[in-house]
């Protein structure tokens, strides 16, 4: 299984200083993918919008919670799943595609599993399904991006560990670099990840010029057209 070549801590910290919208703007400048791909849609929302942006590498699997097991009253945690997570470079973000219809019939991550994820070097959890016990999860230091909340874990269980998945319209492969904040989550192509902060800084300067022009007494449509042309 091929995984990412980890960025340096300095590079990761530089990405954490950016919001996801500016990261998306910078990614667009490289023309590596269509502009309507690579990020979550409205089916996934940030549960702790006041938290700082998170950056990490994706550990992927699929989830179901709506059906009981064939034998016994519950599914048991899979230690092979935990071992797999540890194969992903740190920092890690668990991404689960909820396969129930509709998704969110039970929540896999709550107080206990968020503590487990934190111990396994995860900084966030992304799913189109449900989460629960939000205050405890926040206290455990795990950011949540999810489709809904649920009161029960129901019959939540993991399968298809380490597969490519789609969550909230975003395709995710094992080891993908993810960035997330109050706006949502996006993937950052690894070949350009180290260049994103520098490109973003240039875009921020150009955007600020447009904003300052709009607030100034010298505003005109002619000046605005020129500023927007420079912004690209």
Secondary structure, 3 states (H helix, E strand, C coil): CCCCCCCCHHHHHHHHCCCHHHHHHHHHCCCCCCCCCCECCCCCEECCCCCCCEEEEEEEEEEECCCCCCCCCCCCCCHHHHHHHHHCCCCEEEEEEECCCCCCCCECCCHHHHHHHHHCCEEEEEECCEECCHHHHHHCCCEEEECEECCCCCCCEEECCCCCEEECCEEECCCCEEEEECCEEEEECHHHHHHHHHHHHHHHHHHHHHHHHHHCCCCCHHHHHHHHHHHC
